[in-house]
Amino acid sequence: MTQERHILVTETDLERLQRLIELHSGGRNATLIEMLDHELARAEVTSAQKVPPDVVTMNSTVVFEDEETGETRRVTLCYPQDARSDEGRISVIAPIGSALLGLSVGQSIQWPVPGGRTRTLRIVAVPYQPEAAGDFHLLTPRRRRSGRAGPNQRCPLRPRHVTAGSVIHTLPG
């Protein structure tokens, strides 16, 4: 947030994240939502088919390094309701989650974290990206005409996941 840099977001991610912002603005995470909204406002938007494979998109697994400590972490960027830090799944509205979204391998960002500190994070690798894996069916939820999820449909903000090895995949419906 303190460093302007190019970020890339897919149309699908932008649409879902804008709905997330609408749902959570003014709530207990208002400051974090505002940070995410700021990032999205200056992002370049592309289609899921055209996003480069080294860009961090929603449900991507990313390896990043804290440049001050040299610590490397592997996490999956997910929606708030799917976040499980003990499983390495961090929310896009968590301070580090918002920082990672849209970055590509080699990019760094200085980002404020709780406690008044700033961390410099660098993207080392994107071992799994739904778009690069051809998992386009995971990006478009099935919805009823009413806009509400039916009994056999999932809300687009609550994708299901299954672990296959160390990669987390989103399952349709």
Beta strands, then each sheet from edge to edge (+ up, - down):
strand 1: 8-10
strand 2: 44-46
strand 3: 61-66
strand 4: 72-78
strand 5: 89-91
strand 6: 108-113
strand 7: 117-128
strand 8: 160-164
strand 9: 167-171
sheet 1: 1+ 2+
sheet 2: 5+ 4+ 3- 7+ 6-
sheet 3: 8+ 9-
end
